[in-house]
Amino acid sequence: MKLRRTRASKRGRIEIIPMIDVMFFLLATFILTSLAMQRLDAVRVDLPQGRAQQMSADGPLTLAVTRTNQIYINRQPVRLDQVTQAVAKLLQRDGNVIVAADDAASHGIVVQAMLAARQAGAEHFLVAVHRE
């Protein structure tokens, strides 16, 4: 005599779509959290409008020029003739300098400060803009 099984045996399936949804949610959460933690260590200036990629804040050197053409390096005021020495002391190994110049700052002062920073060993200048 043959006995029937009371339940039909079904093969288990692994649903991957909910796992993908969870992974995208976690990815978006980590991206937004890391963007919220970014801090631009600079003097308060009105940046010009523009499109730029978001950059990570590993603590790069910040060269700021205000509306009144005052120069700051990592929030410390310096004169134009002191920029080379100040940048040489604070410049990191990667050679990146963030230039945060006010929209109304004199173009000539900004360029002279960047040239002085280049003399101190700065290799790459990243221009800070206000994101649209």
PAKEZA-408159 format. One record per residue: x, y, z of N, C-alpha, C in turn; residue number from 1; residue in one letter. Coordinates in nm, 2 decimals. Example, Ala and Ser with C-alpha at 12.3 -4.5 7.8 and 13.67 -1.06 7.14 Angstrom:
PAKEZA-408159
<node <1.32, -0.57, 0.78>, <1.23, -0.45, 0.78>, <1.32, -0.33, 0.78>, 1, 'A'>
<node <1.28, -0.22, 0.71>, <1.37, -0.11, 0.71>, <1.29, 0.00, 0.79>, 2, 'S'>
end
This chain:
PAKEZA-408159
<node <0.08, -0.12, 0.00>, <0.00, 0.00, 0.00>, <0.09, 0.12, 0.00>, 1, 'M'>
<node <0.06, 0.22, -0.09>, <0.13, 0.34, -0.10>, <0.06, 0.45, -0.03>, 2, 'K'>
<node <0.14, 0.52, 0.05>, <0.09, 0.64, 0.13>, <0.12, 0.77, 0.05>, 3, 'L'>
<node <0.02, 0.85, 0.05>, <0.05, 0.98, -0.01>, <0.10, 1.08, 0.09>, 4, 'R'>
<node <0.18, 1.17, 0.04>, <0.23, 1.28, 0.13>, <0.11, 1.38, 0.14>, 5, 'R'>
<node <0.10, 1.43, 0.26>, <-0.01, 1.52, 0.29>, <0.03, 1.66, 0.23>, 6, 'T'>
<node <0.15, 1.69, 0.22>, <0.19, 1.82, 0.17>, <0.27, 1.80, 0.04>, 7, 'R'>
<node <0.25, 1.88, -0.05>, <0.33, 1.87, -0.17>, <0.46, 1.94, -0.15>, 8, 'A'>
<node <0.57, 1.88, -0.18>, <0.70, 1.94, -0.16>, <0.73, 2.05, -0.26>, 9, 'S'>
<node <0.76, 2.17, -0.22>, <0.80, 2.27, -0.31>, <0.95, 2.31, -0.29>, 10, 'K'>
<node <1.01, 2.34, -0.39>, <1.15, 2.38, -0.38>, <1.16, 2.52, -0.34>, 11, 'R'>
<node <1.25, 2.55, -0.25>, <1.27, 2.69, -0.20>, <1.33, 2.78, -0.30>, 12, 'G'>
<node <1.29, 2.90, -0.31>, <1.35, 3.00, -0.40>, <1.41, 3.11, -0.32>, 13, 'R'>
<node <1.52, 3.16, -0.38>, <1.58, 3.28, -0.32>, <1.54, 3.40, -0.40>, 14, 'I'>
<node <1.47, 3.49, -0.33>, <1.43, 3.62, -0.40>, <1.54, 3.72, -0.38>, 15, 'E'>
<node <1.59, 3.77, -0.49>, <1.71, 3.86, -0.48>, <1.66, 4.00, -0.49>, 16, 'I'>
<node <1.55, 4.03, -0.54>, <1.51, 4.17, -0.56>, <1.49, 4.25, -0.43>, 17, 'I'>
<node <1.44, 4.19, -0.32>, <1.43, 4.26, -0.20>, <1.58, 4.29, -0.14>, 18, 'P'>
<node <1.67, 4.20, -0.17>, <1.81, 4.22, -0.12>, <1.87, 4.33, -0.20>, 19, 'M'>
<node <1.84, 4.35, -0.33>, <1.89, 4.46, -0.41>, <1.84, 4.59, -0.36>, 20, 'I'>
<node <1.71, 4.59, -0.32>, <1.65, 4.71, -0.27>, <1.71, 4.75, -0.14>, 21, 'D'>
<node <1.74, 4.66, -0.05>, <1.80, 4.69, 0.07>, <1.95, 4.74, 0.05>, 22, 'V'>
<node <2.02, 4.68, -0.04>, <2.15, 4.73, -0.07>, <2.16, 4.87, -0.13>, 23, 'M'>
<node <2.06, 4.90, -0.22>, <2.06, 5.04, -0.27>, <2.02, 5.14, -0.16>, 24, 'F'>
<node <1.93, 5.10, -0.07>, <1.90, 5.19, 0.04>, <2.02, 5.21, 0.13>, 25, 'F'>
<node <2.09, 5.11, 0.16>, <2.21, 5.13, 0.24>, <2.32, 5.21, 0.17>, 26, 'L'>
<node <2.33, 5.19, 0.04>, <2.43, 5.27, -0.03>, <2.39, 5.42, -0.03>, 27, 'L'>
<node <2.26, 5.45, -0.06>, <2.22, 5.59, -0.06>, <2.23, 5.65, 0.08>, 28, 'A'>
<node <2.21, 5.57, 0.19>, <2.22, 5.62, 0.32>, <2.36, 5.66, 0.35>, 29, 'T'>
<node <2.46, 5.57, 0.32>, <2.60, 5.60, 0.34>, <2.65, 5.72, 0.26>, 30, 'F'>
<node <2.60, 5.73, 0.14>, <2.65, 5.84, 0.06>, <2.60, 5.97, 0.12>, 31, 'I'>
<node <2.47, 5.98, 0.15>, <2.41, 6.10, 0.21>, <2.48, 6.13, 0.35>, 32, 'L'>
<node <2.51, 6.03, 0.42>, <2.57, 6.06, 0.55>, <2.71, 6.11, 0.53>, 33, 'T'>
<node <2.79, 6.05, 0.44>, <2.92, 6.10, 0.42>, <2.92, 6.25, 0.36>, 34, 'S'>
<node <2.82, 6.28, 0.28>, <2.82, 6.42, 0.23>, <2.78, 6.52, 0.34>, 35, 'L'>
<node <2.70, 6.47, 0.43>, <2.66, 6.56, 0.54>, <2.77, 6.58, 0.64>, 36, 'A'>
<node <2.87, 6.49, 0.64>, <2.98, 6.50, 0.73>, <3.09, 6.59, 0.68>, 37, 'M'>
<node <3.08, 6.62, 0.55>, <3.19, 6.70, 0.48>, <3.19, 6.84, 0.54>, 38, 'Q'>
<node <3.31, 6.89, 0.56>, <3.33, 7.02, 0.62>, <3.43, 7.10, 0.54>, 39, 'R'>
<node <3.40, 7.22, 0.49>, <3.50, 7.30, 0.42>, <3.56, 7.40, 0.52>, 40, 'L'>
<node <3.68, 7.38, 0.55>, <3.75, 7.46, 0.65>, <3.80, 7.59, 0.59>, 41, 'D'>
<node <3.71, 7.68, 0.58>, <3.75, 7.81, 0.51>, <3.68, 7.93, 0.58>, 42, 'A'>
<node <3.72, 8.04, 0.54>, <3.66, 8.17, 0.59>, <3.53, 8.18, 0.51>, 43, 'V'>
<node <3.43, 8.24, 0.57>, <3.30, 8.26, 0.51>, <3.32, 8.36, 0.39>, 44, 'R'>
<node <3.29, 8.31, 0.27>, <3.30, 8.40, 0.15>, <3.18, 8.36, 0.07>, 45, 'V'>
<node <3.13, 8.46, -0.02>, <3.03, 8.43, -0.11>, <3.09, 8.37, -0.24>, 46, 'D'>
<node <3.07, 8.24, -0.26>, <3.13, 8.17, -0.37>, <3.05, 8.20, -0.50>, 47, 'L'>
<node <3.12, 8.20, -0.61>, <3.05, 8.21, -0.74>, <2.97, 8.09, -0.77>, 48, 'P'>
<node <2.86, 8.10, -0.85>, <2.78, 7.99, -0.89>, <2.85, 7.90, -0.99>, 49, 'Q'>
<node <2.83, 7.77, -0.99>, <2.89, 7.68, -1.08>, <2.86, 7.54, -1.06>, 50, 'G'>
<node <2.89, 7.45, -1.15>, <2.87, 7.31, -1.13>, <3.00, 7.25, -1.11>, 51, 'R'>
<node <3.01, 7.16, -1.00>, <3.13, 7.10, -0.97>, <3.10, 6.97, -0.90>, 52, 'A'>
<node <3.19, 6.87, -0.90>, <3.17, 6.75, -0.83>, <3.20, 6.77, -0.68>, 53, 'Q'>
<node <3.13, 6.69, -0.60>, <3.15, 6.70, -0.46>, <3.28, 6.63, -0.43>, 54, 'Q'>
<node <3.36, 6.69, -0.34>, <3.49, 6.63, -0.30>, <3.49, 6.59, -0.16>, 55, 'M'>
<node <3.58, 6.50, -0.13>, <3.59, 6.46, 0.01>, <3.67, 6.55, 0.09>, 56, 'S'>
<node <3.64, 6.57, 0.22>, <3.72, 6.66, 0.30>, <3.81, 6.58, 0.39>, 57, 'A'>
<node <3.94, 6.56, 0.34>, <4.04, 6.49, 0.42>, <4.12, 6.59, 0.49>, 58, 'D'>
<node <4.08, 6.72, 0.50>, <4.16, 6.82, 0.56>, <4.26, 6.89, 0.47>, 59, 'G'>
<node <4.22, 6.91, 0.34>, <4.32, 6.98, 0.26>, <4.34, 7.12, 0.30>, 60, 'P'>
<node <4.45, 7.18, 0.25>, <4.48, 7.32, 0.28>, <4.38, 7.41, 0.20>, 61, 'L'>
<node <4.33, 7.51, 0.27>, <4.23, 7.60, 0.22>, <4.29, 7.74, 0.21>, 62, 'T'>
<node <4.29, 7.80, 0.09>, <4.33, 7.93, 0.06>, <4.21, 8.02, 0.03>, 63, 'L'>
<node <4.18, 8.11, 0.12>, <4.06, 8.19, 0.10>, <4.09, 8.34, 0.08>, 64, 'A'>
<node <4.02, 8.40, -0.02>, <4.04, 8.54, -0.04>, <3.90, 8.60, -0.02>, 65, 'V'>
<node <3.89, 8.70, 0.06>, <3.76, 8.76, 0.10>, <3.73, 8.87, 0.00>, 66, 'T'>
<node <3.61, 8.93, 0.02>, <3.56, 9.04, -0.06>, <3.65, 9.16, -0.05>, 67, 'R'>
<node <3.72, 9.18, 0.06>, <3.81, 9.29, 0.08>, <3.95, 9.26, 0.05>, 68, 'T'>
<node <3.97, 9.15, -0.02>, <4.10, 9.10, -0.07>, <4.20, 9.06, 0.04>, 69, 'N'>
<node <4.14, 9.02, 0.16>, <4.22, 8.96, 0.27>, <4.24, 8.82, 0.24>, 70, 'Q'>
<node <4.36, 8.77, 0.26>, <4.40, 8.63, 0.24>, <4.40, 8.55, 0.37>, 71, 'I'>
<node <4.34, 8.43, 0.37>, <4.34, 8.34, 0.48>, <4.39, 8.21, 0.44>, 72, 'Y'>
<node <4.47, 8.14, 0.52>, <4.52, 8.01, 0.49>, <4.47, 7.93, 0.61>, 73, 'I'>
<node <4.38, 7.83, 0.59>, <4.32, 7.76, 0.70>, <4.27, 7.85, 0.81>, 74, 'N'>
<node <4.20, 7.95, 0.78>, <4.14, 8.05, 0.87>, <4.24, 8.14, 0.94>, 75, 'R'>
<node <4.36, 8.13, 0.90>, <4.46, 8.22, 0.96>, <4.49, 8.33, 0.86>, 76, 'Q'>
<node <4.48, 8.46, 0.90>, <4.51, 8.57, 0.81>, <4.66, 8.58, 0.78>, 77, 'P'>
<node <4.69, 8.60, 0.65>, <4.83, 8.62, 0.61>, <4.83, 8.73, 0.51>, 78, 'V'>
<node <4.95, 8.79, 0.49>, <4.97, 8.89, 0.38>, <5.01, 8.81, 0.26>, 79, 'R'>
<node <5.00, 8.88, 0.15>, <5.04, 8.82, 0.02>, <5.19, 8.77, 0.02>, 80, 'L'>
<node <5.28, 8.85, 0.08>, <5.42, 8.81, 0.08>, <5.44, 8.69, 0.18>, 81, 'D'>
<node <5.35, 8.65, 0.27>, <5.36, 8.55, 0.36>, <5.30, 8.42, 0.31>, 82, 'Q'>
<node <5.23, 8.42, 0.20>, <5.16, 8.30, 0.15>, <5.25, 8.18, 0.13>, 83, 'V'>
<node <5.37, 8.21, 0.07>, <5.46, 8.10, 0.03>, <5.51, 8.03, 0.16>, 84, 'T'>
<node <5.55, 8.10, 0.26>, <5.59, 8.04, 0.38>, <5.48, 7.96, 0.45>, 85, 'Q'>
<node <5.36, 8.02, 0.46>, <5.25, 7.96, 0.53>, <5.21, 7.83, 0.46>, 86, 'A'>
<node <5.20, 7.83, 0.32>, <5.16, 7.71, 0.25>, <5.27, 7.61, 0.26>, 87, 'V'>
<node <5.40, 7.64, 0.26>, <5.50, 7.54, 0.27>, <5.50, 7.47, 0.40>, 88, 'A'>
<node <5.46, 7.54, 0.51>, <5.45, 7.48, 0.64>, <5.33, 7.38, 0.65>, 89, 'K'>
<node <5.22, 7.42, 0.59>, <5.09, 7.35, 0.61>, <5.06, 7.25, 0.50>, 90, 'L'>
<node <5.13, 7.25, 0.39>, <5.09, 7.17, 0.27>, <5.11, 7.02, 0.30>, 91, 'L'>
<node <5.01, 6.94, 0.26>, <5.02, 6.80, 0.28>, <5.09, 6.74, 0.16>, 92, 'Q'>
<node <5.11, 6.61, 0.17>, <5.19, 6.53, 0.07>, <5.12, 6.53, -0.07>, 93, 'R'>
<node <4.99, 6.54, -0.07>, <4.92, 6.53, -0.20>, <4.93, 6.66, -0.28>, 94, 'D'>
<node <4.96, 6.77, -0.22>, <4.98, 6.90, -0.29>, <4.85, 6.97, -0.33>, 95, 'G'>
<node <4.74, 6.93, -0.27>, <4.61, 6.99, -0.31>, <4.58, 7.11, -0.22>, 96, 'N'>
<node <4.53, 7.22, -0.29>, <4.50, 7.34, -0.22>, <4.36, 7.38, -0.27>, 97, 'V'>
<node <4.27, 7.40, -0.18>, <4.13, 7.45, -0.21>, <4.13, 7.60, -0.21>, 98, 'I'>
<node <4.09, 7.66, -0.32>, <4.09, 7.80, -0.34>, <3.94, 7.84, -0.32>, 99, 'V'>
<node <3.91, 7.92, -0.22>, <3.78, 7.97, -0.19>, <3.78, 8.12, -0.20>, 100, 'A'>
<node <3.76, 8.17, -0.32>, <3.77, 8.32, -0.34>, <3.62, 8.37, -0.35>, 101, 'A'>
<node <3.60, 8.48, -0.28>, <3.48, 8.55, -0.29>, <3.45, 8.60, -0.43>, 102, 'D'>
<node <3.32, 8.60, -0.46>, <3.28, 8.64, -0.60>, <3.32, 8.78, -0.63>, 103, 'D'>
<node <3.33, 8.87, -0.53>, <3.37, 9.01, -0.55>, <3.52, 9.03, -0.53>, 104, 'A'>
<node <3.60, 8.93, -0.50>, <3.74, 8.94, -0.48>, <3.81, 8.98, -0.61>, 105, 'A'>
<node <3.92, 9.05, -0.59>, <4.00, 9.09, -0.71>, <4.07, 8.97, -0.77>, 106, 'S'>
<node <4.05, 8.95, -0.90>, <4.10, 8.84, -0.97>, <4.26, 8.83, -0.96>, 107, 'H'>
<node <4.32, 8.95, -0.97>, <4.46, 8.96, -0.96>, <4.52, 8.91, -0.83>, 108, 'G'>
<node <4.45, 8.94, -0.72>, <4.50, 8.90, -0.58>, <4.49, 8.74, -0.57>, 109, 'I'>
<node <4.38, 8.69, -0.62>, <4.36, 8.55, -0.62>, <4.47, 8.47, -0.70>, 110, 'V'>
<node <4.50, 8.52, -0.82>, <4.60, 8.46, -0.90>, <4.74, 8.47, -0.84>, 111, 'V'>
<node <4.77, 8.59, -0.78>, <4.90, 8.61, -0.71>, <4.91, 8.51, -0.59>, 112, 'Q'>
<node <4.80, 8.49, -0.52>, <4.81, 8.40, -0.40>, <4.82, 8.26, -0.45>, 113, 'A'>
<node <4.76, 8.22, -0.56>, <4.78, 8.09, -0.62>, <4.92, 8.07, -0.67>, 114, 'M'>
<node <4.98, 8.17, -0.73>, <5.12, 8.16, -0.78>, <5.21, 8.14, -0.66>, 115, 'L'>
<node <5.19, 8.22, -0.55>, <5.27, 8.20, -0.43>, <5.26, 8.07, -0.37>, 116, 'A'>
<node <5.14, 8.01, -0.37>, <5.12, 7.87, -0.32>, <5.19, 7.77, -0.41>, 117, 'A'>
<node <5.19, 7.80, -0.54>, <5.26, 7.70, -0.63>, <5.41, 7.71, -0.60>, 118, 'R'>
<node <5.47, 7.82, -0.57>, <5.61, 7.83, -0.54>, <5.64, 7.75, -0.41>, 119, 'Q'>
<node <5.54, 7.73, -0.32>, <5.56, 7.66, -0.20>, <5.54, 7.51, -0.22>, 120, 'A'>
<node <5.50, 7.47, -0.34>, <5.49, 7.32, -0.37>, <5.35, 7.27, -0.40>, 121, 'G'>
<node <5.25, 7.36, -0.40>, <5.12, 7.32, -0.43>, <5.11, 7.27, -0.58>, 122, 'A'>
<node <5.05, 7.16, -0.60>, <5.05, 7.10, -0.74>, <4.91, 7.11, -0.80>, 123, 'E'>
<node <4.80, 7.10, -0.72>, <4.67, 7.10, -0.77>, <4.58, 7.20, -0.69>, 124, 'H'>
<node <4.51, 7.28, -0.77>, <4.42, 7.38, -0.71>, <4.28, 7.34, -0.74>, 125, 'F'>
<node <4.20, 7.33, -0.63>, <4.06, 7.29, -0.64>, <3.98, 7.42, -0.61>, 126, 'L'>
<node <3.90, 7.47, -0.70>, <3.83, 7.59, -0.69>, <3.69, 7.56, -0.62>, 127, 'V'>
<node <3.66, 7.62, -0.51>, <3.54, 7.60, -0.44>, <3.43, 7.69, -0.50>, 128, 'A'>
<node <3.31, 7.63, -0.53>, <3.20, 7.70, -0.59>, <3.08, 7.66, -0.51>, 129, 'V'>
<node <2.98, 7.75, -0.51>, <2.85, 7.73, -0.45>, <2.77, 7.64, -0.54>, 130, 'H'>
<node <2.73, 7.52, -0.49>, <2.65, 7.43, -0.58>, <2.51, 7.48, -0.61>, 131, 'R'>
<node <2.47, 7.47, -0.73>, <2.34, 7.52, -0.78>, <2.23, 7.42, -0.74>, 132, 'E'>
end
